[in-house]
Every structure is written in structure tokens, then in C-alpha cells.
């Protein structure tokens, strides 16, 4: 089963550089004063502040202090995304992928995922891999799917690690390699994912004891290197 990240990013943006209404809006969210947060974010969003536009989109998507409204969420995400705000770009990809607030459009989902993926958002890299894996919005291309899964997997993203294990197990986009399949399933299983544990054990069933030991060693080296030595 191909893993797809269906949930949008829900993080509210706050950095030391923020000030004024935007900072006040984040503080209001933290104390669940949604009416104040909405007013503060709207004030900044209407002046073109991307972080505020994104956060306003988050409030409409979740229904925090307002009636849940996917169309309004999309409108604010688009304004932030057009300014290069990566989290908004990813969330737009999810909205188009699922048809929330907009007509379902895989090509448009791919376009927004790609923008966020190129800026290093692991969830976007993973979902872009899924689109190539399934041939949704793009021509099916297993090699391209593997490329994007690997980028996300090296950021520690468990679903991408799981999907990489599946690609190696099936020999899709890469030569079939049960040792590497076992390695990636094992890495993903560290997060407690039951499917990864199950598929790791399935792979082990067609491997020799030496291959299993090698896969376990490779998994340790990969994780100990913070995913830089996973080849």
C-alpha cells in the first residue's frame, strides 16, 4: 500500500523576527483566544504578510474561532503560497489532491508539492513521490518516485522510509533488493509503525541469515549517521 500524507501542516508560524499583530495572534492562539487571533492575523494578512495569511488559512481549515471553510482556507493559502511560503504551498497541494475547497486536480497538486519539495519540505517530497508512484497528475515514473522518497527519507520521514522499503521489495524504480527493503522497513519500524514491522518480517522470510544481519547493520549505520550513510 502506498502511503500518502493526507493531512495538511497545522503548525502556526512564530519566530523571533515576528512582531506586532502577528506575534499577538500567535500568543492568542496559544491561550485559545481564537477571536483575538483571528482579528490579529486578518489585520496582518490584509497587509500582505505571508505568515499571517498562512495562519489565517490554518484557522479556516481547522475551524478555530470560525466556521470551518475550506474555500476560505484555500484563498489565504494561495496568497501566502504565491509569496513562496513553503508550508502554504504544501497545504495547497493537499487541498488540490483531496479536492477540499477546490475541485480535485492532481496536476495542480503536483505543481504546489514541487514548489514546497524543492525548498526541502519532507512531506511535500514524500507526496510528490506518491504522485509519481501512482501516476497522478504526472506520467507514472517509479525512478522519480524513488528519488523523492529518498530525499524525504533522509530527513527521517517515516512514511517515505516505508515507501522506499516497498519499492526495493517490489523492484519498482530500483533493482529488487530484499536487503535494502528490510533496511528501510526496519528504519521506519523504529517509529512504531506496525506495517513496517510486518513488511520487514515478510522480507526476512525470503532472506538468508547473513542478508538479515547485513540489513540490520545498514539500518544502524543509516540512523547513526542521521541518514547521510544509507547507500
C-alpha positions in Angstrom: 0.0 0.0 0.0 1.4 3.4 -1.0 1.5 5.8 1.9 0.1 9.3 1.3 0.2 12.2 3.7 -3.4 13.3 3.7 -3.1 15.9 6.5 -2.1 19.4 5.9 0.6 21.0 8.0 -1.0 22.7 11.0 1.9 24.5 12.5 1.4 28.2 13.3 4.4 30.2 12.3 6.3 32.0 15.0 9.9 33.3 15.0 11.8 35.9 17.0 11.5 38.2 14.0 7.8 38.5 14.3 6.3 41.4 16.0 3.1 43.4 16.5 -0.3 41.9 15.5 1.3 38.7 14.1 3.1 37.9 17.4 0.0 38.9 19.3 -2.1 36.5 17.2 0.3 33.6 17.9 0.1 34.3 21.6 -3.7 34.4 21.4 -3.7 31.0 19.7 -1.6 29.5 22.4 -4.2 30.6 25.0 -7.0 29.5 22.7 -8.3 33.1 22.3 -9.4 32.5 18.7 -11.4 35.7 18.3 -8.3 37.8 19.1 -6.0 35.6 17.0 -8.4 35.9 14.0 -8.5 39.7 14.3 -4.7 40.0 14.6 -3.9 37.6 11.8 -6.5 39.2 9.5 -5.1 42.7 10.1 -1.6 41.5 9.1 -2.9 39.2 6.3 -4.7 42.1 4.6 -1.4 44.0 4.5 0.2 41.1 2.6 2.1 39.4 5.4 2.6 35.8 4.2 2.9 34.2 7.7 -0.4 35.8 8.7 -2.1 34.7 5.5 -1.0 31.2 6.2 -2.1 31.2 9.8 -5.5 32.6 8.8 -5.8 29.8 6.3 -5.0 27.4 9.1 -7.8 28.8 11.3 -10.3 28.4 8.5 -9.2 24.9 7.6 -9.5 23.7 11.2 -12.5 25.8 12.2 -10.7 27.7 15.0 -12.9 30.6 16.0 -14.7 30.5 12.7 -16.9 28.1 10.9 -14.7 25.6 9.0 -14.4 26.8 5.5 -12.0 25.0 3.1 -12.6 27.6 0.3 -11.6 30.4 2.5 -8.6 28.4 3.7 -7.5 27.9 0.1 -7.9 31.6 -0.6 -5.5 32.5 2.2 -3.1 29.7 1.5 -2.9 30.8 -2.1 -1.9 34.3 -1.1 0.8 33.1 1.1 2.0 30.4 -1.3 2.3 32.9 -4.1 4.8 34.7 -1.9 6.9 31.5 -1.7 5.6 30.4 1.8 6.5 26.7 1.7 4.0 25.4 4.3 1.2 27.1 2.4 2.4 25.6 -0.8 2.4 22.1 0.7 -1.1 22.6 2.2 -2.4 23.8 -1.2 -1.0 20.6 -2.7 -3.0 18.6 -0.2 -6.2 20.6 -0.8 -6.0 20.0 -4.5 -5.0 16.4 -4.0 -8.1 15.7 -1.9 -10.5 18.2 -3.5 -11.0 20.3 -0.4 -12.2 23.8 -1.1 -11.3 23.3 -4.7 -12.1 20.8 -7.5 -9.7 17.8 -7.2 -6.8 18.5 -9.5 -3.8 16.2 -9.4 -1.8 18.3 -11.8 -2.3 21.4 -9.6 -1.4 19.3 -6.5 1.8 18.3 -8.2 2.7 21.9 -9.0 2.4 23.0 -5.4 4.1 19.9 -4.0 7.0 20.5 -6.3 7.5 24.1 -5.1 7.5 23.1 -1.5 9.6 19.9 -2.1 12.3 22.0 -3.8 12.5 24.0 -0.7 13.1 20.9 1.5 9.6 20.2 2.9 9.8 16.5 3.6 6.0 15.9 3.5 5.9 17.6 0.0 8.9 15.5 -1.2 7.1 12.3 0.0 3.7 13.2 -1.5 5.4 14.2 -4.8 6.9 10.7 -4.7 3.4 9.3 -4.3 2.1 11.2 -7.3 4.9 9.7 -9.5 4.4 6.3 -7.9 0.7 6.3 -8.8 0.9 8.4 -11.9 -1.5 11.1 -10.6 -1.0 14.4 -12.3 2.2 13.2 -13.9 3.2 10.2 -16.0 3.9 7.2 -13.8 7.6 7.1 -13.1 8.9 4.8 -10.4 12.5 6.1 -10.6 11.3 9.7 -10.0 9.1 8.4 -7.1 12.2 6.7 -5.5 14.2 10.0 -5.9 11.6 12.0 -4.0 11.0 9.3 -1.4 14.8 9.2 -0.7 15.0 12.9 -0.1 12.2 12.7 2.4 13.5 9.5 4.0 16.9 11.2 4.6 15.1 13.8 6.6 13.8 11.0 8.9 10.3 10.9 7.3 8.9 7.5 8.3 6.3 7.2 5.5 8.9 7.8 2.9 11.1 5.2 4.5 8.3 2.8 4.4 7.6 3.5 0.7 11.3 3.1 -0.1 11.2 -0.3 1.5 8.2 -1.2 -0.6 9.9 0.0 -3.8 13.0 -2.1 -3.1 10.9 -5.1 -2.2 8.9 -4.9 -5.4 11.8 -3.8 -7.6 10.0 -0.6 -8.7 12.3 2.2 -9.9 15.2 0.3 -8.4 16.6 -3.2 -8.8 14.8 -5.6 -6.5 16.8 -5.8 -3.3 15.4 -7.5 -0.2 18.3 -6.4 1.9 17.6 -2.7 1.3 13.9 -3.3 1.6 14.5 -4.8 5.0 16.8 -1.9 5.9 14.2 0.8 5.1 11.3 -1.1 6.7 13.5 -1.6 9.8 14.2 2.1 9.9 10.6 3.0 9.5 9.6 0.4 12.2 11.6 2.4 14.8 8.8 4.9 14.8 6.5 2.0 15.9 4.8 1.6 12.6 3.1 -1.8 12.5 3.0 -2.1 8.7 6.8 -1.6 8.6 7.3 -4.3 11.2 5.1 -6.7 9.3 6.7 -6.0 5.9 10.2 -6.2 7.4 9.4 -9.7 8.6 8.0 -10.6 5.2 11.2 -9.5 3.6 13.2 -11.5 6.2 11.3 -14.6 5.2 13.0 -14.6 1.8 16.4 -13.6 3.0 19.4 -15.6 4.4 20.6 -15.0 8.0 23.6 -13.2 6.5 21.4 -10.8 4.5 19.3 -10.1 7.5 22.4 -9.2 9.6 23.7 -7.0 6.8 20.3 -5.2 6.5 20.3 -4.6 10.3 23.9 -3.3 10.2 23.0 -1.0 7.3 19.9 0.3 9.2 22.0 1.1 12.2 24.7 2.9 10.1 22.0 4.9 8.3 20.3 6.1 11.5 23.5 6.7 13.4 24.7 8.9 10.6 21.5 10.9 10.7 20.5 9.4 7.3 23.6 10.5 5.5 25.1 7.0 5.0 22.2 5.0 3.7 23.6 3.7 0.4 
